[in-house]
């Protein structure tokens, strides 16, 4: 059930996140048995990019 009352500042703005193809695939659920850290690294990059955008001055 979605909450249509949630307001996200700058929620429609576009962010750019630089990651490897493997990291992007890991976010889609692909499993890399030799490197379990791919997904967590990709999530960290996404979170950091969002945080940078939300706290960046003059946006």
C-alpha positions in Angstrom: 0.0 0.0 0.0 1.6 3.3 -1.1 1.3 6.4 0.9 0.5 9.3 -1.5 1.0 11.9 1.2 4.8 11.5 1.5 6.7 14.6 0.3 10.3 14.2 -0.8 12.2 17.4 -1.4 13.5 17.5 -4.9 12.0 14.1 -5.4 11.7 14.6 -9.2 15.2 15.8 -9.8 17.7 13.5 -11.5 20.9 12.2 -9.8 23.8 10.6 -11.5 25.6 7.7 -9.8 28.8 6.3 -11.2 29.1 2.5 -10.6 30.3 -0.5 -12.5 27.9 -2.7 -14.5 28.5 -5.5 -11.9 27.4 -3.1 -9.1 24.2 -2.2 -11.1 23.5 -5.8 -11.7 23.9 -6.6 -8.1 21.2 -4.0 -7.3 18.8 -5.9 -9.6 19.3 -9.0 -7.5 22.1 -10.7 -9.5 24.3 -12.7 -7.2 28.1 -12.7 -7.4 29.3 -15.5 -5.2 32.9 -14.4 -5.6 32.2 -10.9 -4.4 29.3 -10.3 -1.9 30.5 -6.8 -1.4 29.3 -5.5 -4.8 25.7 -4.9 -3.7 26.6 -3.1 -0.4 29.1 -0.9 -2.3 26.5 0.0 -4.9 23.9 0.8 -2.2 26.5 3.0 -0.4 27.1 4.9 -3.7 23.4 5.5 -4.2 22.9 6.7 -0.6 25.9 9.0 -0.8 24.7 10.5 -4.1 21.2 11.1 -2.6 22.7 12.7 0.5 25.1 14.9 -1.6 22.1 16.1 -3.6 19.9 16.8 -0.7 22.4 18.7 1.4 24.2 20.4 -1.6 23.9 24.2 -1.3 21.9 26.2 -3.9 19.7 23.4 -5.3 
